[in-house]
Amino acid sequence: MTLKGAAFLALWNDFDPGRDAEYNRWHTFEHVPERVGIEGILAGRRYAARERSERRYFTLYELAGLAALDGPQYADVVDRPTEWSAAVRPSFRNFLRSPCATVLTTGLGMAGSIVTCRFGVAHEPDASAVKAALEPLLESSGITALHLGRVDTTAKFPVPNAASSGSGSGALQYVLLVEGLDRTELESAAPRIGGALASDLGAVQPVAWEGYDLAFVIERSGLTWATTARQPARPELRARSK
């Protein structure tokens, strides 16, 4: 299905393997719901590639617009983290954050797998070129939906990004999300998709690909607590996680 809103936030990360079980509890039950409770953040999805040791986790937030990441509610959760959030921050590894203005979102439903692609282009493609390059990929190789966003490289965040491949020196940065029925099939289709990005959109090499399986989805309507205030911390769950 199409993404909600006019923007999205894509995040990749690893985590201290010794705290992996705690990370998944915190991220699922406290962190992502806290973010989705913020005005302008409409939904959150967690993905995992548990067999890998790098780029193991991917998180996607659907945004009303990029302004959601500059508002007072977002600043509050970043600047005043819960005790649990403050305790887990030092264990993040290979953190990469890409806030994106949505260029194209098209497709059907929400699939169980996704391939993420980071790439650069020398010149911004027009909307017709984007549609011509990407829409023919739908319903091939099990592809159910495609979402393309241009990265806002001016955004500031207190956790520095790790070095990222796929941007190209001086290039405009983009993120492509390809949803589908089977991760292996999506990953096998990566060269064909990359060819379309290069020939039709002028993608600059290298193009960085990672595949993931869906682990958790929550929308604002599914939150336990009303969204008129910050979602509560979960110290009782943290205590059970020790």
C-alpha positions as CSV (number, residue, x, y, z in Angstrom):
1,M,0.0,0.0,0.0
2,T,1.1,3.6,-0.3
3,L,2.9,5.2,2.6
4,K,0.9,7.6,4.7
5,G,1.9,11.3,4.7
6,A,4.4,13.2,2.6
7,A,7.6,11.9,4.1
8,F,9.2,9.0,5.8
9,L,12.1,8.3,8.2
10,A,14.4,5.3,7.4
11,L,16.8,4.0,10.0
12,W,19.4,1.2,9.9
13,N,21.3,0.0,13.0
14,D,23.0,-2.8,14.8
15,F,23.1,-3.4,18.5
16,D,25.4,-5.0,21.1
17,P,24.8,-8.7,20.6
18,G,24.9,-9.3,24.3
19,R,21.8,-7.1,24.8
20,D,19.9,-8.2,21.7
21,A,16.9,-9.6,23.5
22,E,16.6,-6.4,25.6
23,Y,16.9,-4.3,22.5
24,N,14.0,-6.0,20.8
25,R,11.7,-5.6,23.9
26,W,12.6,-2.0,24.4
27,H,12.4,-1.1,20.7
28,T,9.0,-2.9,20.2
29,F,7.2,-2.0,23.4
30,E,8.6,1.4,24.4
31,H,10.6,3.1,21.7
32,V,8.6,2.7,18.5
33,P,5.2,3.4,20.3
34,E,6.7,6.5,21.9
35,R,7.7,7.8,18.5
36,V,4.4,6.9,16.9
37,G,2.7,8.9,19.6
38,I,4.4,12.1,18.4
39,E,2.4,14.5,16.4
40,G,3.1,14.0,12.7
41,I,4.4,10.5,13.0
42,L,1.7,8.3,11.7
43,A,3.0,4.7,11.8
44,G,6.1,2.7,12.6
45,R,7.4,-0.6,11.2
46,R,10.3,-2.8,12.5
47,Y,12.2,-5.1,10.3
48,A,15.0,-7.6,11.0
49,A,17.6,-9.7,9.3
50,R,18.6,-11.9,12.2
51,E,21.1,-14.0,10.3
52,R,23.4,-11.0,9.6
53,S,25.9,-9.4,11.9
54,E,25.8,-5.9,10.2
55,R,22.7,-3.8,9.2
56,R,20.7,-6.2,11.2
57,Y,17.7,-3.9,11.9
58,F,15.7,-1.5,9.8
59,T,13.0,0.8,11.1
60,L,10.5,2.8,9.0
61,Y,8.3,5.7,10.2
62,E,5.6,7.2,8.1
63,L,5.4,11.0,8.5
64,A,2.8,13.6,7.8
65,G,5.8,15.7,6.7
66,L,9.5,16.3,7.6
67,A,8.3,19.0,10.0
68,A,7.3,16.2,12.4
69,L,11.0,15.7,13.1
70,D,11.5,19.4,14.1
71,G,8.6,19.7,16.4
72,P,8.6,20.1,20.2
73,Q,7.3,16.6,20.9
74,Y,10.1,15.0,18.9
75,A,12.7,17.3,20.5
76,D,11.3,16.3,23.9
77,V,11.8,12.5,23.4
78,V,15.3,13.0,21.9
79,D,16.5,15.5,24.6
80,R,14.8,13.9,27.6
81,P,15.0,10.1,26.9
82,T,13.5,7.6,29.3
83,E,15.8,5.8,31.7
84,W,15.6,2.7,29.5
85,S,16.3,4.7,26.3
86,A,19.3,6.4,27.9
87,A,20.6,3.1,29.1
88,V,20.5,1.5,25.6
89,R,21.9,4.4,23.5
90,P,25.6,3.4,24.1
91,S,24.9,-0.1,22.7
92,F,23.9,1.1,19.2
93,R,26.2,0.3,16.3
94,N,26.3,1.3,12.6
95,F,23.5,3.8,13.1
96,L,22.2,5.4,9.9
97,R,19.3,7.8,9.8
98,S,17.7,9.2,6.6
99,P,14.7,11.5,6.8
100,C,13.1,11.6,3.3
101,A,10.6,13.6,1.4
102,T,8.4,11.1,-0.5
103,V,8.9,11.3,-4.2
104,L,6.8,8.2,-5.2
105,T,4.8,5.7,-3.2
106,T,2.8,3.0,-5.0
107,G,1.5,-0.5,-4.6
108,L,-0.8,-2.9,-2.8
109,G,-1.0,-4.0,0.8
110,M,1.9,-4.4,3.2
111,A,4.3,-7.3,2.4
112,G,6.3,-9.4,4.8
113,S,9.7,-8.5,3.3
114,I,11.5,-5.4,2.2
115,V,14.7,-4.5,0.4
116,T,16.1,-1.1,1.1
117,C,18.3,0.7,-1.4
118,R,20.5,3.8,-0.9
119,F,21.9,5.6,-3.9
120,G,22.8,9.0,-5.3
121,V,22.1,10.8,-8.5
122,A,23.9,13.6,-10.1
123,H,20.7,15.4,-11.2
124,E,17.3,15.3,-9.7
125,P,14.9,13.2,-11.9
126,D,11.5,14.5,-12.7
127,A,8.3,12.8,-11.5
128,S,7.5,11.2,-14.9
129,A,11.0,9.6,-15.1
130,V,10.6,8.2,-11.6
131,K,7.2,6.6,-12.5
132,A,8.4,5.3,-15.8
133,A,11.4,3.6,-14.1
134,L,9.8,2.1,-11.1
135,E,6.1,1.4,-11.7
136,P,6.8,-1.4,-14.3
137,L,8.6,-3.3,-11.5
138,L,5.4,-3.8,-9.6
139,E,4.0,-7.4,-9.5
140,S,7.3,-8.8,-10.9
141,S,9.6,-10.9,-8.6
142,G,6.9,-10.7,-6.0
143,I,7.1,-6.9,-5.7
144,T,4.0,-5.5,-4.1
145,A,5.0,-1.8,-3.4
146,L,7.7,0.7,-4.0
147,H,8.5,3.9,-2.1
148,L,11.1,6.4,-3.2
149,G,12.3,9.3,-1.0
150,R,14.9,12.1,-1.4
151,V,17.1,12.4,1.7
152,D,17.1,15.6,3.7
153,T,20.8,16.0,4.2
154,T,20.4,19.1,6.3
155,A,18.7,17.3,9.2
156,K,20.6,17.3,12.4
157,F,20.5,14.5,15.1
158,P,22.5,14.0,18.3
159,V,23.5,10.4,17.3
160,P,26.0,10.7,14.4
161,N,25.5,8.6,11.3
162,A,27.9,5.9,10.5
163,A,29.7,6.0,7.2
164,S,27.3,5.1,4.4
165,S,27.9,3.6,1.0
166,G,25.6,4.2,-1.9
167,S,25.5,8.0,-1.8
168,G,28.2,8.9,-4.4
169,S,30.4,11.9,-3.9
170,G,28.4,15.1,-4.2
171,A,25.3,13.3,-5.4
172,L,21.7,13.9,-4.3
173,Q,20.8,11.1,-2.0
174,Y,17.8,8.9,-2.3
175,V,16.3,5.9,-0.5
176,L,14.2,3.3,-2.4
177,L,12.1,0.8,-0.4
178,V,10.9,-2.3,-2.3
179,E,8.2,-4.5,-0.5
180,G,7.5,-8.0,-1.6
181,L,6.4,-11.6,-0.9
182,D,9.8,-13.2,-0.3
183,R,13.1,-11.6,0.8
184,T,15.3,-14.0,-1.2
185,E,13.3,-13.2,-4.4
186,L,13.6,-9.5,-3.7
187,E,17.3,-9.7,-3.2
188,S,17.7,-11.7,-6.4
189,A,15.9,-8.9,-8.2
190,A,18.3,-6.2,-6.9
191,P,20.5,-6.2,-10.0
192,R,17.5,-5.7,-12.3
193,I,16.2,-2.9,-10.1
194,G,19.6,-1.4,-9.9
195,G,19.8,-1.4,-13.7
196,A,16.6,0.6,-13.9
197,L,17.9,3.1,-11.3
198,A,21.1,3.5,-13.3
199,S,19.7,3.7,-16.8
200,D,16.5,5.6,-16.1
201,L,17.4,7.8,-13.1
202,G,21.2,8.1,-13.4
203,A,22.0,6.3,-10.1
204,V,25.6,6.7,-9.1
205,Q,27.4,3.6,-8.1
206,P,27.8,2.0,-5.6
207,V,24.2,1.2,-4.7
208,A,23.7,-0.1,-1.1
209,W,21.2,-2.9,-0.7
210,E,19.9,-4.7,2.4
211,G,16.9,-7.1,2.7
212,Y,14.8,-7.6,5.8
213,D,11.7,-9.4,7.1
214,L,8.8,-7.6,8.8
215,A,8.8,-7.9,12.6
216,F,6.3,-5.4,14.0
217,V,3.9,-2.7,12.8
218,I,2.0,-0.1,14.8
219,E,-0.2,2.8,13.8
220,R,-1.4,5.7,16.0
221,S,-4.8,4.2,16.2
222,G,-3.2,1.1,17.8
223,L,-1.5,2.8,20.7
224,T,-2.5,1.8,24.2
225,W,-2.5,5.3,25.5
226,A,-4.1,8.4,24.0
227,T,-1.8,10.5,21.9
228,T,-2.5,13.8,23.6
229,A,0.7,13.5,25.6
230,R,4.0,11.7,25.5
231,Q,3.6,7.9,25.7
232,P,4.6,6.6,29.1
233,A,7.9,4.9,29.8
234,R,7.9,1.1,30.5
235,P,10.1,0.6,33.7
236,E,8.1,-2.5,34.7
237,L,8.9,-4.1,31.4
238,R,12.6,-3.1,31.7
239,A,12.6,-4.8,35.1
240,R,11.3,-8.0,33.7
241,S,14.0,-7.9,31.0
242,K,16.9,-7.9,33.3
